[in-house]
């Protein structure tokens, strides 16, 4: 099997979710650090324009969005399972709720002036200004709605009280008994908040949550070794995309394999990726595209949270 190559940066919450999943699986992987802000020419040479973090590369196959990455990690190593048998729907549905609703609250709480002052204390003002401008652009044009700070502060205790209650009543050590995608989805926005003394109390005052969070973080990040962006591009150029899934499915909007389309996220980071539609299944979409630096690759997206449009 080709190496797992994660394109990420250390402070990214969704990258932390993926790093924890890699640790849970006990997988070895290559680490390619990318810029937190645009432009990201080495990354977009592989993705075709998708700019969110992280992105997983396996040879000439490029996986966008942590929901898609989780599915690929499950394929790489079936056990321990991210989607325990009989709990596939509840764990994935919970994870999707966290990645949208809970994460949006965490972002609002983290980016309040007193938190930003501490989090970016060591950066020059122009760097902070550039980061804020980049995030403004990232969240423009999509369906994601920023949660006002007052509303985030108002609703956060309800979110945490429900989480605390679930952990107090659950018989096992994790959200739904055994560890699953639900735990890693919930862990990363709390990790984001715990990064500074300003926002850490929003997590620390809940004892069952704090104990559980430490347990999830204890899975670590697996075994990572550094790789340069140019090395990753060379891997893609020299590889052949994996065989397409063997799934019979009638695409509900009539898109066909071989059609020229664009695929884009619907929430934020809605930059479209253009190419040839190779596969449209119940859960996954695969686009074929060729780049001078990255060669011919297959870019994988989840169906949920993305849209297809004809070119």
N, C-alpha and C positions, 0 to 999 in steps of 0.2 A: 504493500500500500504506500502511496505517496505520503510525504510528511504533511502534518497539519501545520499550516502557517497562519498565525494570527496577526493581522494588521490592527494596531491599537496604540493607545497612549496610556500611561499609568493612571491618570486622574479620571479616566472615563468610567462612569458608573456601569454602563452596559458592557464595557470591556471587563470590568470586575466580575459581573455576572458570568461572563464566558470563561474567565480565568478560573473561577470557582467550579464551574462545571467540568473543566479540564482536570482540576485537582480531584474532584469527586470521582471521575472516571479513572484517575491514575494514569493519565496519558502524557506522553512526551510531545513537545511541540516547539516550533520555531517562532521567535518573537521579532516582528518587524515594527519598529516604532514609527508612527505617523504624526503629522502635525495636528494639534487640536483644532486649528482653524484653516480655512481655505487660503490659498490654493493647495491642493493635494495631488500634484501631477502624477506621482508614482502610483497612488491608489486608484485614481480615476482612469489610468491607463489599463487597469484590470477590470474595473467595474463599469466603465463607460459613462460615468457621471455621478453615480451613487456616492454620497459623501459621508454618510453616517459611520459612526464607530461602534463596534468593531466590524471587520470583514474577515471571514475565514477563507483561506485558499488551500485547496488540495490539488496539486498539479495544475491543470488548466481549468479546474472547476472553482468558481468563485461564489461564496455563499454570503448573501446579504440578509441582515436582520437576525437578532438572536434567536427568534423562533425557528428560523431555517437552520441556523448554526446548531441549535440543540438537536434537531432531527439528524443532522450529519454526524454529530458526535455519538448519537445513539447507534448509528450505522457503523461507526468506527469501532465501538466497543459496547456490546449489548448490556453487559452488567458491570457495575450496578446500574439500574435503570433510572433514567430521568422521568420516564412515564410508566410508573408501576402498573402492572396488569390490574384491570378493573378500576383504575383511577385516572385513566387517560384524559377523560373529559374534564373532570373537576380540577385536576392539577393544571391543565393547559388553559382552562377558562380563568382560573384564579390568576395565573401568571399574566395573561393578557390584561386583566383588570389592573393588576399592580403596575405593569409596564406603561399603562396610560394614566389611570387616575392617581395612584399613589405617587408615581414618579413626578407627575405634574405638580403635585403639592410639595414634594421635596425640592424641586427646582425653584419654586416660588419662595420657599423658606430659606434656601441657600443663598439666593441672589438678593437678599435684603441688604441695605447699606452696611449695617454693622457686621454682617457675616462676610460680605465681599471685602471689607476693609482688612479683616484678619486673613481670609483665604488667599488674597492676592497681595499681601503686605510686602512681599519681597520682589514684586514685579514693578517695573517702571510704569508710570501712568499711561503712557502711550500703548503699552502692551495690554493693559487692562481695557483701555478704550477699544482696541482692536478686537479683543475677545468678545466684549459685549456687542459690538457691531456685527461680528460673525454670527453670534447666537440670535440676534434680531433677524438677520437674513435667513438663518436656518429655520426659524419658526414662522416665516412669512409664506403665505400662499396655500397653506394646508388647512386641514380640518381641526388640528389641535388648537385648543383655546387656553391661553395663559390663565392660571388661577390667581386672582388678585391676592396680594399678601394678607390682607385682612381676612379674606375668606379662607385662605390656607391655614392661618393660625386658628380660625374659628372651627374648622372641620378636622384638623389634625388629631385632637384628643379622641374623637369618635373612631377614627381609623385605628389608632393605637389601642384603644380600649377593646375593640373587637379582636384585634390580634392577640392582646394579652389574655383575653378570655379563651380564645381558641387554644392557646398554648397551655393554659392552666388545666383545661378539660381534656386535652388530647392525651391518650394513654402512652403514646410513644414520645420520642425526643424531637419530632419534627412536626410540621404543620398538619400533615395528614397521616401521621403514624410513622411511615418510613420516608426517607429523604426523596425529594422529587424536584422537578422544575419549579414548583411553587415556592420552595424554600430559597432557591437561588434568585428567583425573580424578586421576592420580598427583601432579601438580604441587601441587594445593591443600592436601593434608595436610602436605606438606613445607614449603610456604609458611607454614602455621600454626605449624609447629615452628621455623622460621627467624625468627620474629618477636622472639625474645629471645635473649640470649647464653646463657641457661640451657639451652635445648633445641636451639639451632642446631647445636651439635656433633654431634647425632644424625644430621644430614644432611651437614655439612661435611666429615667425615672420609672420605667416599666421593668420590673425584675424578671418576669418570665421571658419577656422579649429579649432582654439583655443576655440571659443565659443561653437562649436558643440562638441568638445572633453569633455569639462566641463559638457555639458548636458548629454552625454552618461555616464560619470563617476558618475554622480548624481544618477543613478539607484542604486548604492551601490551593496552590496553583499548578500542581503537577510539576513536570520537569521541563523547563524552558531553556533554550539556547538561542543566542542572538543570531539574526540574519539581516543582511542589508536589503533595502528595497530593490536595488539592482539585481541582487541574487534571486529574489522572489520573482522578479520579472523574467529573469532567465529561465527559472523553473517552468513558468507558464509557457514561454516561447517554445521550450523543448518538449513539452508534454502534449498528450492528446486527451481531450475531454472524455470522461467516463461514459459508458453506455447509458442511454436514456432509460428511465424507469419503464417497466412493463406493466402498464395500467390502461385499461379501457375506460374511457370517460368522454362524455359528450359535453364539450365546453358550452356553458349556458348562453353565452353571448355570441356564439358562432365563430370564434376565432379558430383558425386552423394552423397546424404545423406548416412551416414554410412561409407564413405571412410576415411581412415587415411591420413591426409594431414598436411602440414604446411602452415601458413599464415604469411606474413611479409609485412611491409611497403616497398615502393619502393624508397622513397626519402632519408631518413636518419633514424637512429635508426632501422636498418633492421634486428634486431634479430628475428629469426623465432619462431613462437608458434606452437607446434605440438599437434594434437588431432584428435578427430573424427568430421568430418564435419556433422553438424546437419541441416544446412539451408544455401542455396545460392540463394538469391533473387536479384532483380534488383539493390537494393541499399546496402543491408546488407549481411554479412557473419557471421555465428555463428559456433563456435567450442566448442566441449565438451571435457573437460579434468578434471583429478582428481589429487589432490595434498594432501599429508599427512597433511599439515597444513590448507589448504584452502578448502578441501573437493572437491566435484564434482560441477563444475561451468560451465556456458556457457559464452564464451568470444566473444564479438560482435565487428566486424570491419566494416568500410565502404568498399564497393567494390572499389570505386574510390581511387587510391593511394595505393592499396594493391594488392598482388598477392597470388595465391594459387599454391601449388606444391604438387604432390603426394609423399607420403613417400616411 
